[in-house]
């Protein structure tokens, strides 16, 4: 019975009975139980069960094991009687009592483990059909500071607002995505959330940084990676791998290290790479404890190469198997590799470890070269092909054969196709593996950890035999039809709500696309379409193909009506949509990505008039989204809570908040459009600060502020008079220079607004320099 497969329920039952025991001083009790027939107390000969390596010895105790027959949910439970196989003689009353107690315990545990009523057929095992994802954003050799492609900075590639790689992966028929490096300092929650929403399982890997790249990597600590990995993995758990104390449901398993037999330090030193793996796993288990992990832990794995380890003891001529057997021995006895574990690594290996390997061999090699031997050597440990692509063969046939192999095996969990798109940065033969090439249309410009890149569109790549790779994978994985030409055209769901975005859609002459764009614009302006037919008619009037000449001032055939005309008509609030812009708050758009949002916050802060950005409430400063919610909200309120396209967009970083979007915000960071600050005059000691208060309380303050207007105007007039006097003095020729009666420092006159009334603000917005110039 294996772990982590469709027979996982059986394994749970097995574990339940493995730990059940009945203590007896002299003899051991054996039980036979058929769930759908009857319960009988008896002695059952146990040589077969004693030989099962999964049943540990238990002196003076009975360890129950489970063996299942073919009929659904019919279980045969037998005790592993190690010494006495004779009928156990007990008084009838004792037999009845023990039998009743045993029956109750067994049935309770069975129901608990199965989680389903008896007679329900088992669910089929889902075979993994994954795609390896490492989208380096360049079309030539290049370098990036971080290879964290499931971070926020890479969102313009994988996110729905950007190129939409995760959506493409799902449409191709994949159910999983395999990842490589990462930076524990970055958050990965958004990627995992989006994958979960799309029904994709995620298989991330730890970065090579701690193992071989950092100044204090494992090579410098004699391949003991405990200290390096514990810190990093704890950060990964904090930055998205855990959600409410449990592993994120999108996570399927985690690759501790990719191909350690080639780099830690290599195939010639299996003791070293095994020590590195054990210490890393030990550290990860302690990191889980430090984060108070609740719920089940995900499985860990190590992706070995398909090379032959001639120094691994067993299987010195078989690919990958030598490395796997060596690692298993190390987990069961860490002293073999010179490591002293802090956790029970044998228990971990039995419960949570899976094997993995990468290969470019054709499918017909795998059964004889690997799988047949593996199933005999590791009858209870699942295995996964983490990278698979034979660039010289028939890709569709290879994938179909491997998937058929997985469906017929109880141990082979599936395969990840290598890889999503061509890695131009690697060059050479590595460029044979990408499923897509990068086209010439830039879906989005973006900042990736300080460097500027373009999210180039995806163009299907071909194999050496001329096979269109995405089509071959889609056929093998059972994906739906995907129009690859659309991947390199502006998408009305993603373009900016600007004149440039409008033009890119209108020039395609596709009325259905213009309808999507207009509906997005309506939604952003606070509307909700209620009449789809009327929307369609309205959108057609702005589609290039539908425009007819009306008069000399109207666009001619094939010409576009301007974007400003579209916005103007929507501002009249057409009846085919409902409108609520006056009550909605402006918040950060979570579909945008962090660098863009951070840049937009900076732009907004430079134009805020009623508060300063350092006054953002402390509860909003835990991440950029909270800061952006507050700053965008204040900026929108500053402009009267009107015109969201001008004052609540920031090139896609902001939006009006509705019920669904507001669920992702903190209430303290959401600023209503009617918000006004409590004004205080600036003193020599600096800004005394602003406090938000209800609008009705401000009315009395503003009325009082109006009383200051005459004095303010008198001050402005006095300034003008002084300017005129100074001008006259300069034009005269006094007999000797006039000495300044005060300091020689320039005089700065600062006008402080005392109320938020529009007319008053306009009056005091004129600078002293302008007034002096007018007087002169």
VOGU-3710 file (C-alpha; in Angstrom, 3 decimals, decimal comma):
1> xxxxxxxxxx> 0,000/0,000/0,000  1,493/3,284/-1,110  1,350/6,787/0,243  0,117/9,760/-1,716  -1,879/7,903/-4,345  -5,449/6,839/-4,983  -4,877/4,174/-2,356  -4,012/6,872/0,154  -7,121/6,019/2,155  -5,933/2,422/2,456
11> xxxxxxxxxx> -2,598/3,697/3,666  -4,337/5,788/6,324  -6,218/2,718/7,491  -2,992/0,761/7,489  -1,375/3,393/9,684  -4,323/3,340/12,056  -4,041/-0,429/12,551  -0,300/-0,289/12,651  -0,412/1,635/15,902  -3,277/-0,259/17,509
21> xxxxxxxxxx> -2,102/-2,898/19,948  -3,468/-4,950/22,793  -1,007/-5,533/25,575  -0,848/-9,015/27,056  1,651/-10,447/29,491  2,029/-13,931/28,046  0,317/-14,279/24,692  -0,577/-12,102/21,768  -4,077/-11,571/20,592  -4,816/-11,930/16,879
31> xxxxxxxxxx> -7,940/-10,673/15,173  -9,588/-11,276/11,847  -12,162/-8,807/10,600  -14,077/-8,647/7,352  -15,956/-5,364/7,253  -18,881/-6,503/5,148  -19,303/-9,953/6,707  -18,704/-10,352/10,396  -16,249/-9,841/13,207  -14,556/-12,943/14,508
41> xxxxxxxxxx> -12,038/-13,299/17,248  -9,491/-15,870/16,177  -5,881/-16,691/15,587  -4,501/-15,941/12,147  -1,176/-17,402/10,983  1,199/-14,516/10,450  4,329/-15,457/8,446  3,175/-13,343/5,474  2,550/-10,335/7,642  5,712/-10,786/9,665
51> xxxxxxxxxx> 7,711/-10,519/6,453  6,095/-7,175/5,575  8,744/-4,495/6,192  6,060/-1,953/7,019  5,158/-3,831/10,242  7,681/-2,954/12,927  8,446/-5,442/15,736  6,442/-4,779/18,884  7,403/-7,051/21,808  4,533/-8,151/24,036
61> xxxxxxxxxx> 2,050/-6,388/21,809  -0,139/-7,068/18,833  0,441/-4,837/15,783  -2,484/-4,881/13,417  -1,841/-4,767/9,688  -4,262/-4,249/6,814  -4,583/-6,183/3,594  -7,346/-5,311/1,161  -9,227/-7,564/-1,223  -10,509/-6,422/-4,626
71> xxxxxxxxxx> -14,064/-5,584/-3,632  -14,497/-1,851/-2,773  -13,910/-1,047/0,864  -13,780/-4,698/1,927  -10,944/-4,983/4,368  -9,237/-7,972/5,844  -7,379/-7,078/8,998  -4,975/-9,532/10,485  -2,713/-9,420/13,464  0,981/-10,026/13,046
81> xxxxxxxxxx> 1,425/-12,795/15,586  5,126/-13,161/16,008  5,336/-16,004/18,537  2,127/-17,844/19,304  -0,164/-19,038/16,506  -2,377/-21,262/18,604  -5,963/-20,495/19,518  -5,989/-18,009/22,320  -7,927/-19,474/25,232  -9,976/-16,912/27,055
91> xxxxxxxxxx> -13,139/-17,232/29,123  -16,270/-16,679/27,074  -17,009/-13,431/28,898  -13,512/-12,160/28,186  -13,832/-13,157/24,542  -17,082/-11,301/24,194  -15,737/-8,225/25,974  -12,501/-8,103/23,998  -14,335/-8,810/20,755  -16,855/-6,054/21,348
101> xxxxxxxxxx> -14,164/-3,606/22,348  -11,997/-4,495/19,376  -14,924/-4,327/16,949  -15,917/-0,890/18,191  -12,401/0,467/17,994  -11,796/-0,999/14,549  -14,998/0,321/13,028  -14,531/3,754/14,573  -11,047/4,058/13,185  -12,084/2,707/9,793
111> xxxxxxxxxx> -14,881/5,251/9,469  -12,546/8,012/10,581  -9,820/7,017/8,168  -12,061/6,392/5,182  -14,129/9,493/5,688  -16,843/7,871/3,551  -19,645/5,402/4,160  -18,928/1,762/3,462  -19,642/0,762/-0,119  -18,481/4,051/-1,718
121> xxxxxxxxxx> -15,975/3,309/-4,507  -12,521/4,897/-4,226  -11,820/8,063/-6,203  -9,416/7,620/-9,138  -5,895/8,897/-8,608  -5,177/12,194/-10,369  -2,071/11,885/-12,514  0,072/15,006/-12,492  0,243/16,725/-15,890  2,513/19,632/-15,149
131> xxxxxxxxxx> 4,680/22,194/-16,912  8,070/23,445/-15,732  8,025/27,231/-15,449  11,098/29,472/-15,483  10,219/32,412/-17,781  13,415/34,452/-18,142  12,081/37,740/-19,611  14,614/38,327/-22,381  15,222/37,277/-25,968  18,985/37,224/-25,762
141> xxxxxxxxxx> 21,635/36,344/-23,177  20,845/38,395/-20,095  21,224/38,481/-16,332  18,705/39,127/-13,572  19,390/39,796/-9,921  16,786/37,243/-8,798  15,292/34,172/-10,472  12,088/34,370/-8,442  9,494/33,978/-11,166  6,547/33,423/-8,855
151> xxxxxxxxxx> 7,076/36,676/-6,993  5,054/39,877/-7,361  7,726/41,376/-9,618  7,086/38,627/-12,211  3,320/39,116/-12,102  3,232/40,877/-15,509  4,188/37,473/-16,952  2,110/35,017/-14,904  -0,741/37,260/-13,748  -4,153/37,672/-15,336
161> xxxxxxxxxx> -3,582/41,385/-16,008  -0,258/40,639/-17,723  0,634/37,889/-20,181  -1,465/35,386/-18,245  0,948/32,448/-18,260  -0,922/30,540/-15,553  -4,147/30,794/-17,529  -2,335/29,547/-20,664  -0,918/26,608/-18,693  -4,406/25,680/-17,513
171> xxxxxxxxxx> -5,885/25,957/-21,002  -3,222/23,608/-22,355  -4,653/20,920/-20,075  -2,028/21,004/-17,324  -3,022/20,606/-13,683  0,311/21,554/-12,091  3,197/23,991/-12,472  6,761/23,249/-11,375  8,974/26,163/-10,229  12,654/26,624/-9,531
181> xxxxxxxxxx> 14,449/29,418/-7,640  12,936/31,921/-5,258  13,899/34,614/-2,802  12,449/34,012/0,676  12,251/37,772/1,210  9,569/38,057/-1,491  5,923/37,180/-1,014  4,509/34,279/-3,055  0,957/34,362/-1,766  -0,515/35,995/-4,882
191> xxxxxxxxxx> 0,913/33,347/-7,198  -0,409/30,531/-5,004  -3,820/32,193/-4,728  -4,107/32,606/-8,482  -2,990/29,019/-9,079  -5,593/27,809/-6,601  -8,273/29,837/-8,359  -7,319/28,228/-11,683  -7,212/24,709/-10,217  -3,439/24,331/-10,609
201> xxxxxxxxxx> -1,201/22,583/-8,084  2,171/24,181/-7,425  5,483/22,331/-7,010  8,075/24,928/-5,947  11,727/24,282/-5,267  14,211/25,804/-2,867  16,713/28,168/-4,426  20,298/27,080/-5,093  21,441/30,195/-3,241  21,820/28,534/0,163
211> xxxxxxxxxx> 23,281/25,363/-1,307  25,973/26,621/-3,670  25,728/30,386/-4,310  25,688/32,442/-1,094  28,960/33,469/0,573  28,148/31,030/3,397  26,703/28,232/1,257  26,707/24,539/2,104  30,005/23,974/0,335  31,653/26,105/3,025
221> xxxxxxxxxx> 30,062/24,176/5,917  31,038/20,651/4,868  27,629/20,093/3,234  25,719/20,721/6,453  22,972/23,024/5,202  20,919/23,227/8,394  21,576/26,853/9,378  21,244/28,245/5,860  18,045/26,407/4,956  16,195/26,860/8,251
231> xxxxxxxxxx> 16,245/30,646/8,024  15,237/30,675/4,367  12,462/28,115/4,695  10,985/29,884/7,702  10,769/33,049/5,607  9,112/31,130/2,767  6,509/29,832/5,200  5,893/33,372/6,412  5,716/34,868/2,913  2,918/32,763/1,476
241> xxxxxxxxxx> 3,583/29,050/1,867  1,414/29,043/5,000  -2,122/30,380/5,124  -3,676/30,649/8,565  -1,092/28,262/9,997  -1,583/25,541/7,381  0,184/24,861/4,115  -1,405/26,746/1,238  -3,840/24,360/-0,495  -2,285/25,037/-3,902
251> xxxxxxxxxx> 1,016/23,471/-2,798  1,344/19,854/-3,909  4,887/19,048/-2,835  8,217/20,820/-2,477  11,512/20,058/-4,202  14,253/20,373/-1,595  16,958/20,606/-4,253  17,160/20,071/-7,990  19,836/17,615/-9,210  22,084/17,603/-6,119
261> xxxxxxxxxx> 24,021/14,717/-7,676  25,351/17,173/-10,258  26,273/20,094/-7,999  26,455/19,201/-4,281  29,271/18,624/-5,202  28,589/15,923/-7,788  27,936/12,281/-8,622  31,356/11,273/-7,292  30,463/12,244/-3,689  27,109/10,689/-2,700
271> xxxxxxxxxx> 27,884/10,976/1,024  28,217/14,750/0,653  25,034/15,355/-1,307  23,093/13,039/1,004  24,381/14,951/4,048  23,304/18,193/2,403  19,821/16,832/1,723  19,328/15,394/5,222  20,470/18,594/6,931  18,211/20,686/4,683
281> xxxxxxxxxx> 15,168/18,523/5,434  16,005/18,584/9,148  16,076/22,377/8,991  12,755/22,541/7,122  11,045/20,384/9,748  12,323/22,679/12,502  11,181/25,719/10,525  7,697/24,188/10,417  7,772/23,762/14,188  8,920/27,332/14,731
291> xxxxxxxxxx> 5,935/28,545/12,710  3,519/26,341/14,693  2,383/24,486/11,586  -1,089/23,019/11,941  -2,627/20,446/9,664  -0,722/17,964/7,516  2,701/18,713/6,113  3,206/18,617/2,369  5,478/16,015/0,821  9,136/16,807/0,171
301> xxxxxxxxxx> 11,128/15,403/-2,710  14,559/15,607/-4,334  14,813/15,757/-8,134  17,812/13,639/-9,107  19,335/13,623/-12,553  18,925/10,521/-14,741  22,616/9,868/-14,438  24,277/6,711/-13,123  25,939/6,842/-9,708  28,717/4,271/-9,861
311> xxxxxxxxxx> 29,749/4,958/-6,244  26,307/4,646/-4,650  26,592/0,950/-3,748  23,482/-0,514/-5,338  22,356/-0,010/-8,928  25,735/1,166/-10,113  24,641/0,833/-13,734  21,026/2,045/-13,495  20,113/5,738/-13,834  18,814/7,562/-10,724
321> xxxxxxxxxx> 18,208/4,386/-8,702  21,646/4,397/-7,072  21,143/7,953/-5,790  17,689/7,093/-4,454  18,792/3,967/-2,591  21,749/5,826/-1,097  19,477/8,622/0,120  17,006/6,147/1,622  19,814/4,481/3,574  20,926/7,878/4,843
331> xxxxxxxxxx> 17,423/8,792/6,018  17,217/5,508/7,915  20,681/5,880/9,414  22,024/9,428/9,247  25,340/8,387/10,770  26,204/6,748/7,436  26,722/10,234/6,011  28,100/11,836/9,166  25,004/13,762/10,224  23,241/13,939/13,595
341> xxxxxxxxxx> 19,570/14,843/12,997  17,383/16,871/15,318  14,217/15,159/14,049  13,115/11,597/13,352  14,149/11,496/9,704  13,234/7,815/9,301  9,648/8,614/10,238  9,686/11,608/7,912  10,938/9,485/5,012  8,250/6,864/5,529
351> xxxxxxxxxx> 5,439/9,410/5,794  6,311/12,441/3,680  9,103/11,730/1,220  8,677/11,039/-2,500  11,378/10,339/-5,054  11,842/12,389/-8,240  14,064/12,547/-11,290  14,558/14,540/-14,495  15,026/12,907/-17,873  15,095/13,601/-21,606
361> xxxxxxxxxx> 14,959/9,914/-22,534  12,164/8,646/-24,794  9,220/7,059/-23,046  9,980/3,504/-24,208  13,256/3,604/-22,227  11,631/4,386/-18,901  9,827/1,150/-18,111  12,826/-1,131/-18,564  15,572/1,255/-17,489  13,829/2,593/-14,407
371> xxxxxxxxxx> 10,226/1,919/-13,455  10,251/-1,901/-13,312  13,302/-1,877/-11,041  11,987/1,031/-9,001  8,678/-0,649/-8,187  10,544/-3,640/-6,780  13,046/-1,595/-4,792  10,598/1,080/-3,542  7,205/-0,656/-3,369  5,696/2,003/-1,107
381> xxxxxxxxxx> 7,364/5,292/-2,130  5,807/7,262/-5,006  8,000/8,789/-7,687  7,595/11,734/-10,056  9,256/12,869/-13,294  9,936/16,534/-12,509  11,365/17,400/-15,945  10,476/15,503/-19,103  11,067/16,348/-22,760  12,790/14,344/-25,465
391> xxxxxxxxxx> 13,482/17,070/-28,074  14,474/14,520/-30,729  11,345/12,348/-30,561  7,616/12,475/-31,122  6,582/14,753/-28,248  2,871/13,948/-28,288  3,474/10,188/-28,391  6,110/10,361/-25,665  3,796/12,308/-23,379  0,863/10,000/-24,025
401> xxxxxxxxxx> 3,037/6,950/-23,306  4,390/8,403/-20,066  0,907/9,351/-18,863  -0,369/5,878/-19,725  2,567/4,449/-17,788  1,625/6,603/-14,793  -2,017/5,561/-14,941  -0,983/1,910/-14,916  1,453/2,327/-12,043  0,650/2,716/-8,361
411> xxxxxxxxxx> 3,876/4,625/-7,818  4,496/6,926/-10,808  2,568/10,094/-9,951  2,985/11,912/-13,238  5,221/14,225/-15,225  6,201/17,887/-15,697  6,896/18,886/-19,281  10,135/20,845/-19,678  9,648/23,753/-20,270  7,229/26,659/-20,708
421> xxxxxxxxxx> 9,219/28,911/-23,018  12,653/29,031/-24,606  15,491/30,134/-22,324  17,358/32,487/-24,638  19,715/33,394/-21,805  21,155/29,873/-21,706  21,762/29,430/-25,424  23,008/26,273/-27,119  21,119/23,009/-26,740  19,098/24,426/-23,818
431> xxxxxxxxxx> 17,074/26,366/-26,378  15,682/23,087/-27,757  13,310/22,636/-24,836  10,982/25,654/-24,756  7,362/25,080/-25,752  6,888/28,752/-26,693  9,159/31,337/-28,231  8,915/35,042/-27,399  7,234/37,189/-30,040  7,617/40,863/-30,980
441> xxxxxxxxxx> 4,517/42,262/-29,273  5,095/43,504/-25,726  2,053/42,714/-23,596  3,398/44,905/-20,818  6,504/46,817/-19,778  7,512/46,071/-16,210  10,148/46,495/-13,563  11,763/43,269/-12,391  13,766/43,936/-9,231  15,163/47,187/-10,578
451> xxxxxxxxxx> 15,646/46,142/-14,201  13,281/47,047/-17,032  11,849/44,237/-19,137  8,992/43,567/-21,514  6,521/40,732/-21,163  6,807/39,550/-24,755  3,906/37,631/-26,224  4,062/33,858/-26,724  4,579/32,218/-30,117  4,375/28,401/-30,475
461> xxxxxxxxxx> 7,755/26,717/-30,934  8,357/23,664/-33,115  10,351/20,532/-32,419  13,244/19,430/-34,595  10,760/17,225/-36,447  8,442/20,186/-37,119  5,898/19,318/-34,417  4,102/22,343/-32,919  4,976/21,805/-29,269  2,018/23,459/-27,483
471> xxxxxxxxxx> -0,372/21,620/-29,793  1,343/18,299/-29,067  1,201/18,884/-25,316  -2,415/20,030/-25,502  -3,370/16,838/-27,336  -1,610/14,629/-24,775  -2,861/16,553/-21,730  -6,430/16,877/-22,994  -6,447/20,672/-23,152  -9,010/22,774/-24,933
481> xxxxxxxxxx> -8,437/24,586/-28,212  -6,283/27,666/-27,806  -6,017/30,340/-30,517  -2,286/31,020/-30,392  -2,610/34,053/-32,727  -4,608/35,852/-30,024  -1,629/35,659/-27,662  0,160/38,326/-29,702  -2,745/40,756/-30,016  -3,792/43,404/-27,489
491> xxxxxxxxxx> -6,330/41,879/-25,121  -9,333/44,063/-24,186  -9,293/42,468/-20,725  -5,757/43,715/-20,085  -4,929/46,881/-22,045  -4,860/50,153/-20,128  -8,033/52,205/-19,958  -6,399/55,014/-21,899  -6,487/56,423/-25,404  -3,622/54,110/-26,321
501> xxxxxxxxxx> -5,443/51,040/-24,994  -8,651/52,097/-26,733  -6,872/52,522/-30,063  -5,132/49,120/-29,797  -8,546/47,435/-29,506  -10,403/49,533/-32,066  -7,740/48,932/-34,707  -8,396/45,186/-34,567  -11,894/45,768/-35,989  -13,434/43,179/-33,671
511> xxxxxxxxxx> -16,755/44,481/-32,222  -16,796/41,787/-29,531  -13,445/43,047/-28,257  -14,605/46,634/-28,159  -17,602/45,507/-26,117  -15,285/43,923/-23,534  -13,167/47,085/-23,381  -16,201/49,345/-22,934  -17,598/47,132/-20,180  -14,269/47,348/-18,330
521> xxxxxxxxxx> -14,377/51,114/-18,677  -17,950/51,245/-17,361  -16,979/49,123/-14,356  -14,013/51,323/-13,559  -16,151/54,454/-13,749  -18,510/53,039/-11,138  -21,092/51,411/-13,360  -22,471/47,926/-13,790  -23,919/46,820/-17,110  -27,566/45,772/-16,831
531> xxxxxxxxxx> -28,491/45,517/-20,534  -25,934/43,559/-22,557  -27,734/44,155/-25,862  -27,671/47,922/-25,364  -24,005/47,740/-24,426  -23,302/45,848/-27,641  -25,046/48,520/-29,701  -23,199/51,276/-27,870  -19,800/49,576/-28,314  -20,422/49,077/-32,028
541> xxxxxxxxxx> -20,773/52,826/-32,432  -17,124/53,100/-31,385  -15,841/50,157/-33,386  -13,878/51,191/-36,455  -15,779/48,871/-38,757  -19,145/50,225/-37,628  -18,470/53,969/-37,933  -20,133/55,779/-40,833  -19,652/59,341/-41,993  -22,329/61,667/-40,625
551> xxxxxxxxxx> -20,980/65,139/-41,471  -17,746/66,880/-42,168  -16,835/67,011/-38,493  -17,420/63,284/-37,916  -14,792/60,635/-38,535  -14,732/59,257/-42,024  -15,030/55,561/-42,926  -12,398/53,581/-41,123  -11,519/56,446/-38,798  -11,829/56,278/-35,054
561> xxxxxxxxxx> -14,042/58,268/-32,781  -11,748/59,678/-30,106  -11,394/58,085/-26,706  -12,528/61,350/-25,130  -15,895/60,985/-26,883  -16,325/57,504/-25,377  -15,526/58,783/-21,884  -17,835/61,770/-22,308  -20,783/59,578/-23,250  -20,190/57,255/-20,293
571> xxxxxxxxxx> -20,056/60,242/-17,947  -23,659/60,942/-18,919  -24,456/57,624/-17,214  -26,355/55,777/-19,953  -29,450/53,894/-18,780  -28,110/50,459/-19,777  -25,884/50,480/-16,672  -26,320/51,234/-12,979  -23,946/53,768/-11,414  -22,520/54,167/-7,913
581> xxxxxxxxxx> -19,278/56,114/-8,294  -20,231/58,735/-5,706  -20,217/56,240/-2,830  -17,309/53,960/-3,734  -13,826/54,365/-2,277  -10,637/54,282/-4,308  -8,332/51,380/-3,406  -5,310/49,587/-4,844  -6,085/47,100/-7,605  -4,756/43,717/-6,438
591> xxxxxxxxxx> -4,515/42,543/-10,033  -1,705/45,013/-10,590  1,816/44,211/-9,372  3,741/45,682/-6,469  6,434/47,709/-8,286  3,792/49,477/-10,375  1,646/50,137/-7,313  4,660/51,492/-5,417  5,448/53,856/-8,287  1,821/55,017/-8,385
601> xxxxxxxxxx> 1,871/55,702/-4,628  4,917/57,913/-5,168  3,092/59,825/-7,908  0,039/60,307/-5,723  2,108/61,457/-2,740  3,722/64,197/-4,812  0,300/65,632/-5,578  -1,402/65,303/-2,203  -2,450/68,656/-0,795  -4,351/67,820/2,358
611> xxxxxxxxxx> -2,042/65,308/4,044  1,513/64,073/3,704  2,375/60,466/2,971  4,225/59,924/6,227  0,861/60,333/7,925  -0,469/57,014/6,627  -1,915/55,128/9,623  0,475/52,585/11,092  -1,972/49,709/10,587  -1,773/50,334/6,827
621> xxxxxxxxxx> 2,015/50,171/6,623  2,466/46,410/6,856  2,541/46,114/3,044  2,319/48,232/-0,080  -1,352/47,390/-0,612  -2,451/48,975/2,669  -0,377/52,082/2,005  -1,781/52,331/-1,519  -5,380/51,896/-0,319  -5,005/54,859/2,021
631> xxxxxxxxxx> -3,031/57,144/-0,316  -5,257/56,469/-3,340  -8,338/56,979/-1,176  -7,120/60,348/0,128  -6,124/61,471/-3,366  -9,575/60,539/-4,699  -11,305/62,302/-1,809  -9,107/65,344/-2,400  -10,652/65,557/-5,862  -14,181/65,298/-4,534
641> xxxxxxxxxx> -14,614/61,567/-5,029  -15,410/62,152/-8,686  -13,975/61,199/-12,094  -12,454/57,823/-11,152  -10,835/57,458/-14,557  -8,700/60,550/-13,864  -8,331/60,332/-10,106  -8,599/56,609/-9,300  -6,711/54,723/-11,975  -2,955/55,393/-11,902
651> xxxxxxxxxx> -2,374/53,393/-15,064  -4,139/50,336/-13,662  -2,884/50,422/-10,066  -6,128/51,741/-8,553  -9,836/51,018/-8,826  -13,122/51,746/-7,115  -13,757/49,298/-4,312  -16,770/47,001/-4,415  -17,741/44,265/-1,979  -15,400/41,619/-3,377
661> xxxxxxxxxx> -12,409/43,946/-3,653  -12,991/45,490/-0,230  -12,771/42,032/1,330  -9,004/42,139/0,664  -8,528/45,479/2,437  -8,291/46,712/6,014  -11,182/48,958/6,987  -8,815/51,481/8,579  -7,057/51,930/5,235  -10,167/52,525/3,111
671> xxxxxxxxxx> -10,887/56,241/2,800  -14,473/57,198/1,868  -14,804/59,716/-0,984  -16,477/62,211/1,390  -13,489/62,197/3,767  -11,962/65,530/4,762  -9,035/66,197/7,083  -9,090/68,233/10,258  -6,892/71,234/9,389  -4,328/72,749/11,707
681> xxxxxxxxxx> -1,984/75,643/11,034  1,683/74,902/10,536  3,955/76,101/13,321  7,682/76,639/13,692  7,837/73,132/15,111  6,575/71,560/11,920  3,302/70,022/10,866  1,138/69,275/13,888  -0,624/66,591/11,941  -4,052/65,952/10,563
691> xxxxxxxxxx> -6,861/63,877/11,939  -9,763/62,506/9,952  -13,172/63,531/11,141  -16,732/63,293/9,814  -17,730/65,832/7,189  -20,517/67,345/9,294  -18,037/68,329/12,006  -15,993/70,190/9,434  -18,813/72,513/8,417  -18,556/74,616/11,577
701> xxxxxxxxxx> -14,772/74,717/11,235  -15,012/75,860/7,635  -17,519/78,571/8,550  -15,126/79,806/11,212  -12,302/79,698/8,713  -14,204/82,048/6,447  -13,886/84,677/9,152  -10,149/84,658/8,490  -10,601/85,569/4,835  -10,620/89,363/5,330
711> xxxxxxxxxx> -7,459/89,171/7,394  -5,867/86,912/4,848  -6,764/89,281/1,992  -5,456/92,219/3,994  -2,185/90,375/4,427  -1,990/89,695/0,709  -2,710/93,376/-0,026  -0,014/94,458/2,431  2,411/92,162/0,685  1,538/93,782/-2,626
721> xxxxxxxxxx> 1,985/97,275/-1,177  5,368/96,315/0,245  6,369/94,987/-3,144  5,400/98,257/-4,813  7,353/100,249/-2,223  10,443/98,092/-2,705  10,161/98,573/-6,466  10,019/102,374/-6,074  13,011/102,291/-3,765  15,052/100,363/-6,282
731> xxxxxxxxxx> 14,181/102,845/-9,040  15,371/105,854/-6,968  19,029/106,796/-6,529  19,659/107,281/-2,811  22,879/108,998/-1,750  24,062/105,890/0,014  23,004/102,242/0,221  20,140/101,411/2,525  20,998/98,898/5,252  18,565/96,117/5,881
741> xxxxxxxxxx> 16,833/96,656/9,214  16,724/92,897/9,729  18,609/89,780/8,745  20,037/89,563/5,241  18,355/86,203/4,765  15,561/86,197/2,166  12,073/86,673/3,526  9,782/83,719/2,904  6,074/84,325/3,106  4,128/81,069/3,360
751> xxxxxxxxxx> 0,374/81,037/2,895  -1,275/78,203/4,819  -4,791/77,072/3,747  -7,047/77,016/6,763  -10,037/75,356/5,169  -10,780/72,914/2,414  -13,292/75,162/0,636  -12,537/75,176/-3,072  -12,785/78,918/-3,629  -10,590/79,687/-0,661
761> xxxxxxxxxx> -7,965/77,194/-1,824  -7,954/78,828/-5,234  -7,430/82,220/-3,626  -4,470/81,180/-1,532  -2,860/79,076/-4,214  -1,341/82,201/-5,820  2,286/82,478/-4,746  3,870/85,601/-3,261  6,230/85,756/-6,211  3,288/85,992/-8,618
771> xxxxxx> 1,725/88,796/-6,590  4,979/90,761/-6,557  5,382/90,316/-10,279  1,833/91,592/-10,856  2,481/94,623/-8,612  5,667/95,544/-10,427
//
